[in-house]
């Protein structure tokens, strides 16, 4: 799961990043309006943490841009502005939640999880596809009710595939989603993770869910 932290206060941004990485999120940071605008235009995020007061622009303007461009990323406003008018305006414009500063990082984490569950898993912790069950809270996967032993990246890859089932996903999109700003060098490592995940799924279910689409990427499907 990938999070974009749009926050110009470095100490707070660093604190959030450290905490969320400890919760196994991939984190990217934008410290000003223009950087945030560029990142949200180029990439998709599971949840965006958006401060309202930014160097170079206003967070509400960025929120309007997201909705005007039909972006479906979850948006959690984090702001020192605690007035009812600000909250109503942000939620009316399409924010999914509003958290006033200061806040506890554990509460921030809980609200992020709630947004992701609502937007991607229909409010449930369990994601199902055929005989595959994924528990997003415990970070476990089962096939035919038997535990599937996966590495951290294999689990994230399987989750990403099922969220985007039956869609063609490029290698670049997979790498960017799983590694974010830490992605470096060749994309060859993706082949290794996909090969290992495919083998484990085949052994568990005898179905090759991961289809290679020549020149385009991969599709996760049972057909």
Protein Blocks (a to p, Z undefined) as FASTA:
>chain_A
ZZddddfblklmmmmmmmmmmnopacdddfbfklmmmmmmmpccfbdcddfbdghiafkl
mmmmmmmnopabdcddddfblcfklmmmmmmnopabdcdddddfklmmmmmmmmmmmmmn
nopabdcehjbccdfklopaceehiacdddfklmmmmmmmmmmgoiacdfklmmmmmnmm
mlgcjfklmmmmmmmmmmmmmmmnopafbccdehklpcddfZZ
